[in-house]
Amino acid sequence: MVYIEKFGHGGDLLTARQLFGKDSAQLLDFSANINPLGPPPRVMELIKEQLESIVHYPDPAHRVLKQKLAEKHSVSPEQILIGNGAAECIALTILGLQPETVGVIYPCFSEYEQLARAFGACIKPLFGREENDFKPDRSEILQLIANTDLVFVGHPNNPTGVTYSKEELVEMAGQAEKTNTYLIIDEAFIDFLPIETQIMLLKDLKRWKQVILVRSMTKFYAIPGLRLGYMVANPNLILKLQAKQVNWSVNQMALLAGEAVLDEKVYEEATITLIQGQRSYVKLAIEEKLGWKVFPGQANFLLVRIKADITAAELQWRMGHKGILIRSCAMYPGLSDQDFRIAIRTEEENQCLIQALIEVSKEGKPS
Ligand SMILES: Cc1ncc(COP(=O)(O)O)c(C=O)c1O
């Protein structure tokens, strides 16, 4: 049974509106993991101010944003590729590198498998261990890297929130170099982690010729409708990937927004503080008030296993009628039909979520 994920993802408000007979303002969306603070106000002002610039083509070389990102990460602009969301970056890794075999660590973001298959690659699966909160063994990951042309690693991984230590990442990168495998580390959600735990390979990237870091700007800066992401890698790799990118795939408004958000330090800190505090609150409330299992992920979302006689799809259906959208995880290989994912939002919104979950759990099994 699939409701709001009929196109494979959460955050599909049109489908939700049609299913639940509500308009967007009546829906509280916990099914997509977007910063609940909304975009920094400067982004909205800038877009209004600059609307007339849509009569021109955007800069095909993305020079200003590349330079700003290079400064932020202390890398050279030649190490950066800007994309139409992290999703375009992921597609470009497969298009540009043409792997015959792609290693996928389940449960994970469905686009890794979908794009790999769409471009003709064969999938080699590895399943995270449930008893280890879906983190695979180190040796299994190293083996996967040795046996494939390209491997995707989510850090933090969606929907489990699994992260890796710097030591583990360095070991994976070393293995990728040794076995000539491309290692794509998807850091779409890393900005939500406390700064000191945003362990990254960034500083050493020039040295790793097989490693690509993928970043999203749509989630942390709440601009998924604008679409913006980037990759950081060795300059030769970037050239290879750039050759496959459609010109002007990143629009002018997205570029302007990206340039503006990089100065938003107060907003960044406020977001991290909010998410860290609220994640603990939501986790504890679900465990104590509902007795359900919450996996200890690190990101701005939580994976939950229902311990009651109701499936995630049924829960989603009933919550949807209350105007609250959650993401059923039944379709993720490796997860069960009692697993769902929720984004962490503001205190007030999270309280509404908990209240609604309690109400639904008391209603019992649907007839
Ligand atoms: C793990 C992961 N990577 C990448 C993306 C794509 O993000 P973007 O909106 O930047 O294309 C998503 C979107 O949900 C995601 O969950």
The ligand as a Gaussian input file, in Angstrom:
#p B3LYP/6-31G(d) Opt

LIG

0 1
 C       20.254000      11.222000       0.833000
 C       19.785000      12.201000      -0.182000
 N       20.651000      12.639000      -1.098000
 C       20.284000      13.522000      -2.036000
 C       18.992000      14.001000      -2.099000
 C       18.612000      14.977000      -3.178000
 O       18.605000      16.267000      -2.651000
 P       18.367000      17.542000      -3.544000
 O       17.063000      18.125000      -3.152000
 O       19.513000      18.460000      -3.233000
 O       18.388000      17.101000      -4.982000
 C       18.053000      13.567000      -1.166000
 C       16.662000      14.057000      -1.212000
 O       15.799000      13.627000      -0.483000
 C       18.465000      12.644000      -0.183000
 O       17.602000      12.187000       0.736000

